[in-house]
Amino acid sequence: MSEFIRFLRALWRLVVGALADALEWLRKPGSKIKVVCAVLAFGCMVSGLSSYEKEQRIRELSAQVVKVKADWDADASRLQADVEDRDQRLADVAAALRAEAEKLKVLKSESAVALNGLATKIEAAEQDAATWKARYERRPDTCKAALELLDSACPALKGY
């Protein structure tokens, strides 16, 4: 353990001695190397600050890109859900329209059958009316006299 402490002391003396020698060397005026070192140190400091600023800007832009991508993903999923919902509603409407079209076909065929039946009944009724009118026109004179007597007895029933 004492060797480790001796090693640390020696290392400390070495670092402190090197710093003391550097400070003493920097105090001596007129060295061109000092001027070059100072210019290089200033350049390194400026470039370090510039790169730090650019790194911060890159981090901000990266955060913005991540946010924009997240927003875009959210919008895309929302729009996709809207499209799927619209497609589902259109499919429901199409199914309802198909069902209504089938109902209309059935109703159309039923209407055609009913119209044919009605036409037959109308034709039969017209035929019956024509037959009745022909029989009415050929009624005997006694029947005509009875009807005239009925017209005079019940004026409210007149005209049949």
Summary of the structure (lengths in Angstrom):
residues: 160
radius of gyration: 57.5
end to end distance: 144.3
largest distance: 164.0
contacts: 299
relative contact order: 0.02
helix: 92%
strand: 0%
